Amino acid sequence: PGTTPSITVSNALVTGTFGGDLTGGAAVGLVKAGPGALGLSGTERSISVGAEGHAVVVPDIVTITVGVQTTGPTVGPAVAENNRATERVIAAVGAIGVAAEDIQTTSFNVSSQIRYDEFGQPTDEVTYWVDNLVTLTLRDISLLGRLLDDVLAAGANSIQSLSYGVGDPSAAQDEAR
């Protein structure tokens, strides 16, 4: 059961892999015994010990990026429409308890696309695309379904990403150590 301990000696450098039932105490004993215990001579001697820890935690936050995309024949009205829809989305997430510091605009982009006629020839008409991405952190994951419903109803027309996480990983990090 476990990893077989191994020691590698190369050019007076000692590295060890200690796993399974071999404890760190064995490594300390090896250090105290010195290089002679391994048949080494010379002045350069070292022991490297590595370790890895794991902890499993249940996520308690969700980070979501939602998008609002609008189009129009002129920039100003397309941006204004996008701003109104984004304000409704932000109001909707605030209404279910997402704090202002957990809401941020992560991208805002305006681009243009030439329109083509039925024969594939470019026209003088242009369509402007306005994209606004808002990233938010939901700290009560039981509200995720409601939040998604509310942002889509408020004017978001895409969910760009959704990832689960842990708000404070320090306890899990301590456990893994």
Backbone bond lengths (Angstrom), bond angles and torsions (degrees), N, CA, C in turn:
res aa  C-N    CA-C-N  psi(-1)  N-CA   C-N-CA  omega(-1)  CA-C   N-CA-C  phi
1 P - - - 1.458 - - 1.514 110.49 -
2 G 1.321 116.90 112.77 1.448 120.50 176.98 1.510 111.81 109.95
3 T 1.306 114.14 -178.97 1.458 121.69 -177.85 1.524 109.29 -82.74
4 T 1.307 117.30 139.76 1.455 121.34 175.96 1.514 108.41 -74.72
5 P 1.334 117.14 126.90 1.459 119.15 179.05 1.516 109.94 -62.33
6 S 1.303 117.15 144.95 1.456 120.25 177.05 1.510 109.58 -143.18
7 I 1.320 114.50 150.98 1.454 120.66 177.21 1.518 106.61 -131.35
8 T 1.314 116.10 132.44 1.452 121.25 179.35 1.512 108.47 -115.65
9 V 1.321 116.02 130.63 1.459 121.09 178.78 1.516 107.53 -116.26
10 S 1.325 116.63 124.27 1.450 120.37 179.89 1.519 108.66 -149.24
11 N 1.338 116.64 119.26 1.466 121.54 178.86 1.528 112.00 49.26
12 A 1.276 116.42 47.88 1.466 123.58 177.15 1.524 113.32 65.09
13 L 1.342 117.10 17.04 1.456 120.93 174.63 1.519 107.07 -107.91
14 V 1.294 117.29 125.01 1.456 121.79 -178.47 1.512 108.07 -108.83
15 T 1.303 116.73 124.23 1.455 120.25 173.00 1.505 107.56 -124.24
16 G 1.286 116.40 145.29 1.457 119.32 -177.69 1.502 111.56 -128.92
17 T 1.316 115.65 147.20 1.449 122.38 170.75 1.511 106.24 -115.62
18 F 1.300 115.81 115.30 1.450 120.11 -175.97 1.516 108.61 -118.09
19 G 1.297 118.15 118.15 1.458 121.63 179.87 1.504 109.18 -146.31
20 G 1.277 116.90 -170.84 1.464 121.38 178.84 1.508 110.82 61.66
21 D 1.347 115.93 -127.26 1.456 121.09 -175.56 1.525 113.22 -89.15
22 L 1.330 117.67 -5.20 1.453 120.54 -179.78 1.521 108.31 -79.17
23 T 1.313 116.56 124.88 1.460 120.07 -176.94 1.510 110.88 -97.40
24 G 1.314 114.94 170.87 1.455 120.55 176.78 1.520 111.61 -59.26
25 G 1.351 117.09 -24.76 1.455 121.32 177.68 1.512 111.80 -60.27
26 A 1.339 116.98 -35.12 1.463 120.46 178.22 1.520 109.89 -65.26
27 A 1.319 116.51 -38.39 1.458 120.04 177.98 1.521 110.17 -65.28
28 V 1.329 117.06 -40.91 1.463 120.97 177.99 1.520 109.77 -62.70
29 G 1.339 116.88 -41.72 1.458 120.98 177.93 1.512 111.21 -60.87
30 L 1.313 116.65 -39.15 1.456 121.27 178.65 1.529 110.47 -64.80
31 V 1.325 115.95 -40.91 1.456 119.57 178.14 1.521 110.31 -63.95
32 K 1.353 117.95 -43.75 1.463 121.34 -178.99 1.522 111.41 -66.18
33 A 1.340 116.02 -35.54 1.463 119.27 -179.34 1.514 110.94 -67.90
34 G 1.318 115.92 -28.44 1.457 120.08 176.53 1.510 112.18 86.35
35 P 1.317 115.64 174.22 1.450 120.92 -175.58 1.528 113.40 -66.74
36 G 1.326 116.40 -23.41 1.461 118.67 179.09 1.518 111.86 -61.05
37 A 1.339 117.51 -29.09 1.461 120.69 178.74 1.516 111.25 -63.60
38 L 1.317 116.14 -22.08 1.458 120.57 179.24 1.520 111.78 -106.86
39 G 1.345 116.73 5.74 1.450 119.89 179.41 1.519 113.07 79.28
40 L 1.324 117.39 24.93 1.459 120.97 -178.63 1.517 110.76 -96.62
41 S 1.300 114.69 149.95 1.452 119.91 169.09 1.520 106.18 -138.44
42 G 1.267 118.28 160.08 1.457 121.46 -177.71 1.503 109.63 120.84
43 T 1.316 114.75 178.93 1.456 118.55 -175.41 1.514 113.66 -101.74
44 E 1.337 118.76 -22.22 1.461 119.97 -178.96 1.511 109.93 -92.24
45 R 1.312 116.13 110.77 1.452 121.19 179.96 1.518 109.25 -142.71
46 S 1.298 116.37 136.22 1.461 119.48 176.34 1.516 109.66 -154.80
47 I 1.301 115.35 160.02 1.462 122.24 174.56 1.516 106.80 -127.61
48 S 1.315 116.49 130.71 1.464 121.85 176.66 1.518 107.87 -112.22
49 V 1.289 116.81 130.76 1.460 121.71 178.13 1.518 107.37 -124.21
50 G 1.317 117.25 129.68 1.459 121.73 178.59 1.519 110.39 -115.43
51 A 1.306 116.07 154.81 1.459 120.76 178.69 1.521 108.76 -147.21
52 E 1.305 115.60 156.91 1.456 121.67 177.92 1.522 108.09 -141.41
53 G 1.318 116.01 135.30 1.457 120.36 178.98 1.511 111.23 -123.18
54 H 1.297 116.62 153.79 1.464 122.35 179.89 1.524 109.90 -134.52
55 A 1.296 114.97 146.83 1.463 121.39 173.04 1.523 107.18 -143.21
56 V 1.290 117.29 141.84 1.458 122.70 178.62 1.524 107.68 -110.30
57 V 1.321 116.14 127.97 1.459 120.77 -179.77 1.518 109.90 -129.77
58 V 1.298 115.65 154.03 1.461 121.97 176.33 1.525 107.57 -87.46
59 P 1.339 118.01 129.79 1.465 119.02 -179.86 1.532 111.34 -61.95
60 D 1.328 114.71 145.86 1.465 118.76 178.38 1.525 112.50 -127.11
61 I 1.349 117.49 2.66 1.467 121.07 174.18 1.528 109.08 -136.89
62 V 1.321 114.66 158.25 1.459 121.25 173.39 1.526 106.84 -130.64
63 T 1.327 116.18 131.24 1.466 121.50 175.38 1.525 107.07 -106.59
64 I 1.312 116.10 124.46 1.457 122.27 -174.19 1.526 108.74 -126.91
65 T 1.330 116.38 136.66 1.456 120.88 171.81 1.516 107.46 -113.98
66 V 1.332 115.28 120.62 1.464 121.46 179.87 1.519 108.36 -112.16
67 G 1.329 115.15 151.18 1.447 119.83 -178.38 1.510 112.72 -121.23
68 V 1.320 114.79 145.55 1.459 122.56 172.83 1.522 105.77 -121.41
69 Q 1.333 115.86 120.19 1.465 120.06 178.90 1.524 108.48 -122.41
70 T 1.333 114.79 131.35 1.463 120.76 176.25 1.521 108.30 -130.96
71 T 1.314 115.09 159.20 1.468 120.76 178.09 1.520 108.92 -134.99
72 G 1.322 115.33 159.78 1.454 119.99 176.54 1.512 111.12 -173.89
73 P 1.337 116.35 164.57 1.466 120.78 -178.80 1.524 113.19 -76.51
74 T 1.338 117.07 -14.56 1.466 120.91 176.46 1.529 108.88 -135.11
75 V 1.315 116.05 152.71 1.457 121.15 -173.62 1.529 112.61 -65.91
76 G 1.315 116.95 -50.76 1.473 121.10 -173.41 1.520 113.75 -52.93
77 P 1.337 118.64 -56.51 1.456 119.36 -180.00 1.537 113.37 -63.67
78 A 1.330 117.87 -33.53 1.470 120.00 178.26 1.528 110.55 -66.07
79 V 1.342 117.45 -41.18 1.462 121.14 177.38 1.524 110.19 -67.16
80 A 1.327 117.52 -43.45 1.471 121.00 -179.97 1.526 111.12 -61.11
81 E 1.326 116.95 -42.73 1.469 120.66 178.18 1.531 109.98 -63.45
82 N 1.323 117.03 -41.31 1.456 121.14 179.32 1.526 110.45 -64.49
83 N 1.323 116.85 -42.88 1.469 120.52 179.15 1.519 111.38 -60.90
84 R 1.334 117.10 -42.34 1.476 120.08 179.12 1.526 110.86 -63.53
85 A 1.322 117.43 -44.50 1.468 120.78 -179.84 1.534 110.64 -65.20
86 T 1.326 116.86 -40.64 1.466 120.23 179.23 1.518 111.07 -65.81
87 E 1.324 117.48 -39.33 1.471 120.61 176.48 1.520 110.82 -61.70
88 R 1.339 117.91 -38.82 1.473 120.96 177.28 1.528 110.75 -65.44
89 V 1.336 116.90 -39.68 1.470 120.81 178.25 1.530 109.78 -62.92
90 I 1.313 117.41 -46.93 1.466 121.46 -179.77 1.531 110.67 -63.07
91 A 1.322 117.27 -40.06 1.470 120.58 177.16 1.530 110.42 -63.74
92 A 1.321 117.56 -38.84 1.468 121.40 -179.18 1.527 111.23 -65.09
93 V 1.334 117.81 -42.65 1.467 118.76 -179.95 1.526 110.67 -72.50
94 G 1.315 117.10 -32.65 1.462 119.96 175.06 1.516 111.54 -65.54
95 A 1.325 116.63 -35.63 1.474 121.00 -178.78 1.532 112.57 -66.05
96 I 1.321 117.41 -24.79 1.470 117.59 178.46 1.528 111.97 -99.15
97 G 1.329 116.85 9.74 1.454 119.93 170.61 1.510 117.22 106.40
98 V 1.329 119.24 7.61 1.463 119.75 176.86 1.530 107.39 -76.77
99 A 1.325 115.70 124.81 1.466 121.12 -177.42 1.525 110.85 -70.72
100 A 1.311 116.46 150.84 1.470 122.22 -178.87 1.525 111.88 -56.26
101 E 1.337 117.20 -36.62 1.468 119.20 -179.79 1.529 112.72 -71.85
102 D 1.329 117.31 -11.02 1.471 121.97 177.16 1.526 112.41 -98.47
103 I 1.331 117.04 12.52 1.468 122.31 179.17 1.525 107.99 -126.21
104 Q 1.325 117.23 126.73 1.463 118.64 176.46 1.517 111.10 -150.22
105 T 1.312 114.84 144.29 1.458 120.84 173.19 1.523 106.90 -75.03
106 T 1.326 116.36 125.25 1.458 119.81 -178.07 1.519 112.63 -106.80
107 S 1.328 116.67 -15.13 1.463 119.43 177.96 1.517 109.19 -161.47
108 F 1.316 115.27 140.25 1.461 121.77 173.75 1.513 106.43 -139.77
109 N 1.326 116.76 124.94 1.451 120.09 -174.22 1.524 110.29 -140.54
110 V 1.330 115.89 139.15 1.463 122.40 173.23 1.526 106.83 -123.09
111 S 1.322 116.29 128.49 1.466 120.09 177.59 1.524 108.75 -137.74
112 S 1.316 114.50 162.99 1.469 118.96 -179.28 1.516 109.80 -122.39
113 Q 1.316 114.03 153.30 1.463 120.09 177.14 1.528 108.17 -139.54
114 I 1.318 114.87 127.63 1.462 120.13 177.66 1.526 108.61 -70.67
115 R 1.323 115.27 137.69 1.474 119.48 175.78 1.519 109.82 -84.87
116 Y 1.326 114.87 148.97 1.463 121.74 179.40 1.520 109.28 -117.73
117 D 1.326 115.77 149.39 1.465 119.39 177.82 1.532 109.29 -82.16
118 E 1.333 115.69 -178.24 1.465 121.03 -176.58 1.529 113.35 -65.22
119 F 1.319 117.45 -13.23 1.467 121.73 178.95 1.531 111.95 -100.15
120 G 1.341 116.28 3.52 1.460 120.96 178.90 1.508 114.61 83.87
121 Q 1.318 116.80 13.07 1.460 121.45 179.60 1.529 109.91 -92.23
122 P 1.327 118.18 137.51 1.466 119.83 178.13 1.530 111.29 -64.59
123 T 1.325 113.85 144.10 1.465 119.83 176.17 1.531 107.86 -108.49
124 D 1.316 115.60 -178.47 1.463 120.15 176.33 1.528 111.56 -84.85
125 E 1.326 117.14 -2.10 1.467 121.36 -178.06 1.523 111.34 -87.23
126 V 1.314 114.94 144.30 1.469 122.07 -179.63 1.522 108.78 -127.80
127 T 1.320 116.30 141.93 1.460 121.58 171.65 1.522 107.50 -109.55
128 Y 1.321 115.97 131.31 1.461 121.63 178.18 1.526 108.86 -99.98
129 W 1.319 116.21 131.62 1.457 123.95 178.69 1.520 107.90 -107.95
130 V 1.325 116.70 128.54 1.458 121.81 178.12 1.523 107.34 -119.60
131 D 1.320 115.69 122.39 1.464 121.86 179.91 1.516 109.41 -120.45
132 N 1.338 115.45 132.71 1.452 122.13 178.49 1.526 107.13 -131.28
133 L 1.341 117.37 121.79 1.459 121.51 177.10 1.517 109.28 -108.16
134 V 1.323 115.54 132.02 1.456 122.31 179.75 1.525 107.65 -121.50
135 T 1.326 116.06 125.86 1.460 121.22 178.10 1.517 108.30 -106.00
136 L 1.326 115.54 133.82 1.456 120.29 -179.19 1.510 110.34 -136.70
137 T 1.319 114.87 155.00 1.461 121.80 177.74 1.518 107.93 -113.91
138 L 1.327 114.96 121.14 1.463 122.19 178.08 1.522 107.30 -99.19
139 R 1.320 117.18 118.18 1.460 121.26 -175.75 1.526 113.24 -94.53
140 D 1.323 117.70 -2.90 1.464 122.35 172.76 1.525 106.35 -122.59
141 I 1.331 116.50 93.84 1.461 119.79 -171.98 1.528 113.09 -67.80
142 S 1.329 117.46 -13.34 1.470 119.15 176.25 1.536 111.09 -67.80
143 L 1.336 117.36 -15.67 1.467 122.03 -179.65 1.529 113.40 -93.48
144 L 1.338 117.79 6.22 1.454 120.70 -174.24 1.532 112.95 -58.79
145 G 1.311 118.42 -48.99 1.468 120.85 -179.58 1.518 111.80 -58.94
146 R 1.320 115.80 -45.12 1.469 120.15 179.17 1.530 110.59 -63.02
147 L 1.334 116.68 -42.56 1.457 120.40 -179.99 1.522 110.62 -60.82
148 L 1.324 117.61 -46.44 1.466 120.10 179.96 1.524 111.20 -61.68
149 D 1.317 117.20 -44.15 1.473 120.57 176.55 1.524 111.16 -58.62
150 D 1.334 115.63 -46.16 1.462 120.43 -175.66 1.530 112.76 -66.91
151 V 1.352 118.05 -41.02 1.463 118.55 -178.62 1.524 111.49 -70.11
152 L 1.330 116.70 -35.84 1.462 119.06 177.63 1.524 110.83 -68.49
153 A 1.326 116.88 -38.51 1.468 120.69 177.77 1.533 111.14 -68.36
154 A 1.334 117.16 -29.10 1.466 121.28 -177.47 1.527 113.02 -80.61
155 G 1.326 117.68 -16.21 1.461 118.41 178.29 1.516 115.78 136.36
156 A 1.324 118.38 -8.41 1.464 119.05 174.46 1.526 107.14 -68.01
157 N 1.321 116.98 140.46 1.455 118.67 178.89 1.524 112.30 -124.98
158 S 1.340 116.04 14.74 1.464 119.59 171.00 1.527 109.94 -157.37
159 I 1.311 114.61 147.84 1.459 122.21 170.54 1.523 104.28 -109.99
160 Q 1.319 116.65 108.54 1.466 121.56 -173.71 1.521 112.60 -79.09
161 S 1.325 116.84 -39.85 1.463 120.26 179.59 1.514 109.57 -158.86
162 L 1.317 114.07 156.69 1.454 121.47 178.94 1.525 105.77 -149.99
163 S 1.327 117.15 122.02 1.459 119.70 179.29 1.522 110.22 -139.34
164 Y 1.322 114.61 141.52 1.456 121.94 178.21 1.526 108.99 -90.38
165 G 1.321 115.96 150.40 1.450 119.95 178.84 1.509 111.59 -156.77
166 V 1.315 114.67 -171.15 1.459 122.35 179.51 1.521 107.17 -122.60
167 G 1.318 115.91 124.93 1.458 120.33 -177.42 1.518 113.11 -62.77
168 D 1.329 117.94 -42.33 1.459 122.46 179.47 1.520 108.55 -130.18
169 P 1.325 117.51 96.98 1.467 120.12 -176.35 1.523 114.62 -80.72
170 S 1.337 119.22 1.60 1.466 121.05 -172.78 1.522 113.10 -61.22
171 A 1.326 119.94 -39.43 1.468 121.36 179.73 1.535 110.17 -64.97
172 A 1.330 117.87 -40.71 1.459 120.92 178.11 1.521 110.81 -67.98
173 Q 1.313 117.17 -37.30 1.468 120.23 177.77 1.528 110.16 -64.81
174 D 1.340 117.18 -41.16 1.471 120.48 177.58 1.521 110.42 -63.58
175 E 1.333 117.09 -40.87 1.463 120.80 179.46 1.520 111.19 -63.97
176 A 1.331 116.87 -38.31 1.460 120.82 -179.66 1.521 112.43 -69.94
177 R 1.308 116.54 -24.16 1.478 120.09 179.84 1.480 108.53 -74.25
